[in-house]
């Protein structure tokens, strides 16, 4: 340690300013013990000063130990988000630090990020843990599946988009009477918008394995021209319970959507889901929902729908997660031309590289309408392809958030020109750093 650190050690050891200048040499191990002694005395401010100096030590093991103890102090002081950020910083340098990953899982659970906590526990099971530790991780994983308290998430991003209205670039629309020329306002328009996403959840436990969960979520894409603003909100409530290792839930939700800042759609939804670990490093989730839709602009699009979805996640290592999903959907509208059946499937991967999390995904989908609109020669048939890349840069963490960037490339091929479009969207914003 340098002279400043040695002087600090002398002063802290006496817990009073020294009467005269003295130099006491101390190793990093001795400084850690001194910090522990300060904590036991209740002098956390002094302990924090020591640990803040030690996080700059050239030895990675010393840095990690100092950060870990600092994270424990932050958690004890109620600064849980800052604790999670610091624990993630340790794992960026030492991904095999099992004790740190276990602690991060419990901190994430306190913050209400249950899925992230369970993901950390699955990452732990990719290691060859001692039997007693492995059993403890499994018990903790089971207990976390039904104890999430009040929590929320929020994200903000600037989003340049080549097609903010998901519209065609074609100049004409083929009809039974020939080609109609499309108005300029009906064609694809580019723009830079602000994307806002939020989610809040609260749980009231009624019994050890039974609780009631209330959720609220919202998403808004806002542009300079409000005609393209797209805002959606939903609130839901329902029971959640656990049978063995299986977590079950059901809820009822009411949703509203505005387009161009005008009422566009109202919906009512009944959903159920089940998730269960397949083994120590993977999980399967099944979702099903019924929905009723009221379109405020076109009564012919009113109807009811049924959707089913399955998602499988697997941790290939402590730093690599892969997920695959597939789903089907059936919508029966008042008019058969707006009634559709569709499917989609995709695969994605998330990889921690240093102090960054990289993600990539691909999705394919198909949609078919039951009948054609009277004016069109063909029924609608779409083929969708979507690619996405993303990165969270935790090196630039501030107040629990880190910069995030995404690139989405989308292509929808349709037998109806109006639904045939290309789109490239980028997002630059902030997200939680853990």
KEKOL-730279 format. One record per residue (C-alpha): x, y, z; residue in one letter. Coordinates in steps of 0.05 Angstrom, whole numbers, plus 5000, padded with zeros to 4 digits. Example, Ala and Ser with C-alpha at 12.3 -4.5 7.8 and 13.67 -1.06 7.14 Angstrom:
% residues 2
{pt {5246,4910,5156},'a'}
{pt {5273,4979,5143},'s'}
This chain:
% residues 434
{pt {5000,5000,5000},'x'}
{pt {5022,5072,4990},'x'}
{pt {5040,5123,5044},'x'}
{pt {4969,5150,5045},'x'}
{pt {4940,5082,5059},'x'}
{pt {4992,5069,5114},'x'}
{pt {4974,5135,5148},'x'}
{pt {4900,5118,5144},'x'}
{pt {4912,5050,5176},'x'}
{pt {4947,5082,5235},'x'}
{pt {4892,5132,5246},'x'}
{pt {4837,5080,5241},'x'}
{pt {4871,5031,5287},'x'}
{pt {4869,5083,5342},'x'}
{pt {4799,5108,5321},'x'}
{pt {4825,5179,5337},'x'}
{pt {4871,5225,5298},'x'}
{pt {4944,5208,5314},'x'}
{pt {4980,5260,5357},'x'}
{pt {5039,5259,5310},'x'}
{pt {5056,5235,5240},'x'}
{pt {5073,5162,5239},'x'}
{pt {5080,5110,5185},'x'}
{pt {5055,5039,5196},'x'}
{pt {5066,4989,5142},'x'}
{pt {5008,4942,5130},'x'}
{pt {4994,4887,5080},'x'}
{pt {4929,4883,5042},'x'}
{pt {4908,4825,5085},'x'}
{pt {4920,4866,5148},'x'}
{pt {4879,4923,5119},'x'}
{pt {4821,4875,5105},'x'}
{pt {4824,4851,5177},'x'}
{pt {4825,4923,5200},'x'}
{pt {4763,4938,5158},'x'}
{pt {4728,4878,5190},'x'}
{pt {4747,4904,5259},'x'}
{pt {4717,4972,5242},'x'}
{pt {4653,4938,5220},'x'}
{pt {4649,4899,5285},'x'}
{pt {4657,4965,5323},'x'}
{pt {4601,4996,5282},'x'}
{pt {4649,5044,5249},'x'}
{pt {4625,5029,5178},'x'}
{pt {4648,5096,5150},'x'}
{pt {4720,5079,5167},'x'}
{pt {4713,5009,5140},'x'}
{pt {4685,5038,5075},'x'}
{pt {4746,5084,5068},'x'}
{pt {4793,5024,5074},'x'}
{pt {4754,4981,5025},'x'}
{pt {4749,5038,4975},'x'}
{pt {4826,5042,4975},'x'}
{pt {4833,4967,4969},'x'}
{pt {4789,4963,4907},'x'}
{pt {4846,4997,4870},'x'}
{pt {4896,4944,4891},'x'}
{pt {4933,4913,4831},'x'}
{pt {4918,4842,4857},'x'}
{pt {4851,4819,4828},'x'}
{pt {4837,4775,4889},'x'}
{pt {4845,4834,4936},'x'}
{pt {4801,4878,4892},'x'}
{pt {4747,4825,4891},'x'}
{pt {4748,4814,4965},'x'}
{pt {4745,4888,4979},'x'}
{pt {4687,4897,4931},'x'}
{pt {4650,4838,4962},'x'}
{pt {4655,4866,5032},'x'}
{pt {4636,4935,5006},'x'}
{pt {4574,4904,4973},'x'}
{pt {4555,4873,5040},'x'}
{pt {4560,4941,5073},'x'}
{pt {4517,4973,5019},'x'}
{pt {4464,4919,5027},'x'}
{pt {4463,4927,5103},'x'}
{pt {4455,5002,5092},'x'}
{pt {4394,4991,5049},'x'}
{pt {4430,5009,4983},'x'}
{pt {4411,4943,4950},'x'}
{pt {4417,4967,4878},'x'}
{pt {4487,4993,4890},'x'}
{pt {4505,4926,4922},'x'}
{pt {4480,4888,4861},'x'}
{pt {4521,4932,4814},'x'}
{pt {4584,4919,4855},'x'}
{pt {4572,4844,4858},'x'}
{pt {4563,4843,4782},'x'}
{pt {4629,4881,4776},'x'}
{pt {4664,4825,4813},'x'}
{pt {4634,4772,4768},'x'}
{pt {4656,4812,4706},'x'}
{pt {4729,4800,4729},'x'}
{pt {4719,4733,4764},'x'}
{pt {4660,4695,4734},'x'}
{pt {4677,4632,4774},'x'}
{pt {4667,4667,4841},'x'}
{pt {4610,4622,4864},'x'}
{pt {4600,4656,4932},'x'}
{pt {4592,4723,4897},'x'}
{pt {4543,4696,4846},'x'}
{pt {4502,4664,4902},'x'}
{pt {4500,4730,4939},'x'}
{pt {4480,4767,4876},'x'}
{pt {4421,4719,4867},'x'}
{pt {4395,4736,4937},'x'}
{pt {4405,4811,4926},'x'}
{pt {4368,4808,4859},'x'}
{pt {4311,4772,4894},'x'}
{pt {4307,4828,4945},'x'}
{pt {4301,4877,4888},'x'}
{pt {4243,4837,4858},'x'}
{pt {4282,4811,4798},'x'}
{pt {4263,4738,4808},'x'}
{pt {4279,4714,4737},'x'}
{pt {4349,4745,4741},'x'}
{pt {4360,4713,4809},'x'}
{pt {4340,4644,4784},'x'}
{pt {4384,4653,4723},'x'}
{pt {4444,4666,4769},'x'}
{pt {4428,4603,4808},'x'}
{pt {4425,4562,4744},'x'}
{pt {4491,4591,4723},'x'}
{pt {4520,4567,4790},'x'}
{pt {4498,4496,4774},'x'}
{pt {4541,4495,4711},'x'}
{pt {4600,4488,4759},'x'}
{pt {4620,4423,4793},'x'}
{pt {4597,4445,4862},'x'}
{pt {4608,4405,4925},'x'}
{pt {4546,4363,4941},'x'}
{pt {4527,4404,5002},'x'}
{pt {4533,4470,4964},'x'}
{pt {4494,4442,4905},'x'}
{pt {4437,4421,4951},'x'}
{pt {4437,4490,4983},'x'}
{pt {4432,4523,4914},'x'}
{pt {4375,4478,4895},'x'}
{pt {4337,4494,4959},'x'}
{pt {4349,4568,4949},'x'}
{pt {4325,4563,4877},'x'}
{pt {4261,4531,4901},'x'}
{pt {4249,4582,4955},'x'}
{pt {4261,4641,4908},'x'}
{pt {4207,4618,4859},'x'}
{pt {4151,4645,4902},'x'}
{pt {4177,4701,4945},'x'}
{pt {4186,4762,4899},'x'}
{pt {4167,4826,4936},'x'}
{pt {4149,4894,4906},'x'}
{pt {4194,4910,4848},'x'}
{pt {4197,4952,4785},'x'}
{pt {4238,4962,4722},'x'}
{pt {4244,5020,4675},'x'}
{pt {4282,5034,4611},'x'}
{pt {4290,5095,4567},'x'}
{pt {4321,5097,4497},'x'}
{pt {4327,5141,4435},'x'}
{pt {4305,5100,4376},'x'}
{pt {4321,5119,4304},'x'}
{pt {4274,5077,4260},'x'}
{pt {4270,5070,4184},'x'}
{pt {4196,5051,4188},'x'}
{pt {4160,5080,4248},'x'}
{pt {4091,5062,4222},'x'}
{pt {4106,4990,4198},'x'}
{pt {4082,5010,4129},'x'}
{pt {4098,4989,4058},'x'}
{pt {4145,5024,4010},'x'}
{pt {4103,5004,3951},'x'}
{pt {4071,5059,3910},'x'}
{pt {4010,5018,3893},'x'}
{pt {3960,4969,3924},'x'}
{pt {3934,4913,3881},'x'}
{pt {3858,4906,3881},'x'}
{pt {3805,4869,3840},'x'}
{pt {3796,4934,3802},'x'}
{pt {3869,4943,3787},'x'}
{pt {3926,4979,3823},'x'}
{pt {3908,5036,3869},'x'}
{pt {3959,5090,3883},'x'}
{pt {3977,5096,3957},'x'}
{pt {3977,5163,3990},'x'}
{pt {4045,5186,4015},'x'}
{pt {4021,5185,4087},'x'}
{pt {4004,5111,4080},'x'}
{pt {4076,5092,4062},'x'}
{pt {4136,5078,4106},'x'}
{pt {4164,5138,4144},'x'}
{pt {4229,5143,4182},'x'}
{pt {4240,5181,4246},'x'}
{pt {4275,5186,4313},'x'}
{pt {4232,5171,4373},'x'}
{pt {4236,5161,4448},'x'}
{pt {4221,5091,4473},'x'}
{pt {4197,5084,4545},'x'}
{pt {4184,5017,4579},'x'}
{pt {4162,5004,4650},'x'}
{pt {4140,4946,4693},'x'}
{pt {4118,4942,4766},'x'}
{pt {4098,4881,4807},'x'}
{pt {4075,4869,4878},'x'}
{pt {4061,4804,4915},'x'}
{pt {4021,4791,4978},'x'}
{pt {4034,4722,5007},'x'}
{pt {3973,4686,5034},'x'}
{pt {4009,4622,5052},'x'}
{pt {4080,4594,5045},'x'}
{pt {4065,4569,4974},'x'}
{pt {4008,4615,4954},'x'}
{pt {4006,4689,4938},'x'}
{pt {3968,4742,4899},'x'}
{pt {4008,4781,4847},'x'}
{pt {3989,4849,4817},'x'}
{pt {4026,4875,4756},'x'}
{pt {4026,4939,4714},'x'}
{pt {4064,4948,4649},'x'}
{pt {4070,5001,4597},'x'}
{pt {4107,5018,4533},'x'}
{pt {4108,5081,4492},'x'}
{pt {4141,5100,4427},'x'}
{pt {4137,5175,4419},'x'}
{pt {4155,5217,4358},'x'}
{pt {4157,5290,4338},'x'}
{pt {4094,5278,4297},'x'}
{pt {4043,5251,4346},'x'}
{pt {4004,5217,4290},'x'}
{pt {4053,5159,4298},'x'}
{pt {4056,5156,4374},'x'}
{pt {4041,5086,4400},'x'}
{pt {4024,5078,4474},'x'}
{pt {4001,5014,4509},'x'}
{pt {3984,5001,4583},'x'}
{pt {3960,4939,4620},'x'}
{pt {3943,4921,4692},'x'}
{pt {3931,4850,4717},'x'}
{pt {3921,4811,4781},'x'}
{pt {3918,4737,4798},'x'}
{pt {3942,4680,4843},'x'}
{pt {4009,4646,4840},'x'}
{pt {4025,4582,4876},'x'}
{pt {4078,4527,4877},'x'}
{pt {4070,4451,4875},'x'}
{pt {4136,4417,4887},'x'}
{pt {4186,4448,4838},'x'}
{pt {4131,4474,4791},'x'}
{pt {4108,4546,4795},'x'}
{pt {4038,4560,4771},'x'}
{pt {4003,4626,4760},'x'}
{pt {3939,4655,4731},'x'}
{pt {3916,4726,4721},'x'}
{pt {3864,4771,4690},'x'}
{pt {3886,4835,4655},'x'}
{pt {3856,4897,4623},'x'}
{pt {3894,4934,4569},'x'}
{pt {3889,4999,4530},'x'}
{pt {3925,5022,4468},'x'}
{pt {3928,5091,4436},'x'}
{pt {3955,5105,4367},'x'}
{pt {3967,5176,4345},'x'}
{pt {3946,5194,4416},'x'}
{pt {3875,5170,4400},'x'}
{pt {3840,5109,4429},'x'}
{pt {3856,5049,4385},'x'}
{pt {3842,4985,4421},'x'}
{pt {3816,4956,4487},'x'}
{pt {3828,4885,4510},'x'}
{pt {3812,4837,4566},'x'}
{pt {3858,4777,4579},'x'}
{pt {3857,4713,4619},'x'}
{pt {3924,4677,4624},'x'}
{pt {3957,4619,4658},'x'}
{pt {4030,4596,4661},'x'}
{pt {4073,4541,4689},'x'}
{pt {4148,4539,4697},'x'}
{pt {4191,4482,4721},'x'}
{pt {4266,4467,4724},'x'}
{pt {4283,4411,4676},'x'}
{pt {4350,4399,4710},'x'}
{pt {4399,4441,4750},'x'}
{pt {4417,4487,4691},'x'}
{pt {4353,4492,4650},'x'}
{pt {4281,4513,4656},'x'}
{pt {4217,4504,4615},'x'}
{pt {4159,4554,4616},'x'}
{pt {4090,4544,4585},'x'}
{pt {4040,4601,4575},'x'}
{pt {3969,4604,4550},'x'}
{pt {3920,4661,4544},'x'}
{pt {3850,4679,4521},'x'}
{pt {3836,4750,4499},'x'}
{pt {3778,4793,4477},'x'}
{pt {3792,4853,4433},'x'}
{pt {3751,4915,4418},'x'}
{pt {3779,4957,4361},'x'}
{pt {3757,5029,4369},'x'}
{pt {3767,5046,4296},'x'}
{pt {3740,4985,4260},'x'}
{pt {3686,4941,4290},'x'}
{pt {3702,4886,4239},'x'}
{pt {3767,4873,4276},'x'}
{pt {3733,4860,4342},'x'}
{pt {3742,4788,4364},'x'}
{pt {3773,4737,4411},'x'}
{pt {3838,4700,4409},'x'}
{pt {3876,4642,4438},'x'}
{pt {3952,4637,4443},'x'}
{pt {4000,4584,4469},'x'}
{pt {4075,4592,4479},'x'}
{pt {4134,4550,4505},'x'}
{pt {4203,4576,4525},'x'}
{pt {4264,4535,4543},'x'}
{pt {4326,4567,4576},'x'}
{pt {4393,4533,4588},'x'}
{pt {4457,4559,4619},'x'}
{pt {4515,4529,4579},'x'}
{pt {4565,4563,4626},'x'}
{pt {4565,4616,4679},'x'}
{pt {4572,4669,4624},'x'}
{pt {4529,4639,4568},'x'}
{pt {4453,4631,4567},'x'}
{pt {4413,4605,4507},'x'}
{pt {4337,4606,4500},'x'}
{pt {4289,4578,4449},'x'}
{pt {4215,4594,4443},'x'}
{pt {4156,4576,4399},'x'}
{pt {4084,4597,4399},'x'}
{pt {4018,4593,4361},'x'}
{pt {3960,4642,4359},'x'}
{pt {3888,4640,4334},'x'}
{pt {3845,4703,4327},'x'}
{pt {3771,4700,4307},'x'}
{pt {3748,4769,4287},'x'}
{pt {3679,4793,4268},'x'}
{pt {3701,4792,4194},'x'}
{pt {3736,4730,4168},'x'}
{pt {3785,4774,4130},'x'}
{pt {3813,4797,4197},'x'}
{pt {3812,4728,4228},'x'}
{pt {3882,4698,4229},'x'}
{pt {3923,4639,4252},'x'}
{pt {3998,4646,4262},'x'}
{pt {4060,4615,4291},'x'}
{pt {4129,4640,4308},'x'}
{pt {4194,4610,4335},'x'}
{pt {4261,4638,4354},'x'}
{pt {4327,4627,4389},'x'}
{pt {4371,4676,4427},'x'}
{pt {4436,4677,4466},'x'}
{pt {4465,4722,4521},'x'}
{pt {4539,4724,4535},'x'}
{pt {4579,4761,4588},'x'}
{pt {4645,4787,4559},'x'}
{pt {4685,4826,4610},'x'}
{pt {4641,4883,4634},'x'}
{pt {4591,4876,4576},'x'}
{pt {4532,4831,4563},'x'}
{pt {4522,4816,4489},'x'}
{pt {4457,4787,4461},'x'}
{pt {4435,4761,4393},'x'}
{pt {4371,4730,4368},'x'}
{pt {4332,4708,4307},'x'}
{pt {4257,4698,4300},'x'}
{pt {4213,4671,4244},'x'}
{pt {4138,4674,4238},'x'}
{pt {4079,4661,4192},'x'}
{pt {4009,4690,4191},'x'}
{pt {3949,4672,4147},'x'}
{pt {3880,4705,4143},'x'}
{pt {3817,4662,4137},'x'}
{pt {3791,4702,4077},'x'}
{pt {3808,4761,4033},'x'}
{pt {3780,4830,4040},'x'}
{pt {3727,4843,3988},'x'}
{pt {3770,4894,3952},'x'}
{pt {3833,4851,3949},'x'}
{pt {3847,4793,3902},'x'}
{pt {3883,4750,3954},'x'}
{pt {3877,4733,4028},'x'}
{pt {3933,4759,4070},'x'}
{pt {3993,4712,4081},'x'}
{pt {4055,4739,4117},'x'}
{pt {4125,4712,4129},'x'}
{pt {4164,4750,4182},'x'}
{pt {4239,4748,4196},'x'}
{pt {4271,4788,4252},'x'}
{pt {4344,4793,4274},'x'}
{pt {4368,4829,4336},'x'}
{pt {4435,4847,4368},'x'}
{pt {4446,4882,4434},'x'}
{pt {4497,4902,4485},'x'}
{pt {4496,4928,4557},'x'}
{pt {4560,4965,4574},'x'}
{pt {4567,4958,4649},'x'}
{pt {4636,4993,4648},'x'}
{pt {4598,5059,4646},'x'}
{pt {4551,5043,4703},'x'}
{pt {4519,5103,4739},'x'}
{pt {4468,5101,4795},'x'}
{pt {4451,5028,4781},'x'}
{pt {4441,5038,4706},'x'}
{pt {4485,5025,4646},'x'}
{pt {4483,5044,4572},'x'}
{pt {4447,4995,4527},'x'}
{pt {4444,4992,4451},'x'}
{pt {4402,4948,4405},'x'}
{pt {4396,4936,4331},'x'}
{pt {4333,4904,4302},'x'}
{pt {4326,4885,4229},'x'}
{pt {4256,4864,4209},'x'}
{pt {4227,4839,4143},'x'}
{pt {4154,4821,4132},'x'}
{pt {4135,4791,4064},'x'}
{pt {4061,4793,4050},'x'}
{pt {4014,4776,3993},'x'}
{pt {3980,4843,4008},'x'}
{pt {4026,4902,3991},'x'}
{pt {3999,4943,4049},'x'}
{pt {4030,4894,4099},'x'}
{pt {4095,4883,4062},'x'}
{pt {4150,4923,4095},'x'}
{pt {4223,4928,4116},'x'}
{pt {4247,4960,4180},'x'}
{pt {4314,4975,4215},'x'}
{pt {4309,5002,4285},'x'}
{pt {4366,5022,4332},'x'}
{pt {4360,5040,4406},'x'}
{pt {4409,5078,4450},'x'}
{pt {4388,5082,4522},'x'}
{pt {4398,5062,4593},'x'}
{pt {4382,4997,4629},'x'}
{pt {4397,4965,4697},'x'}
{pt {4470,4946,4703},'x'}
{pt {4457,4879,4735},'x'}
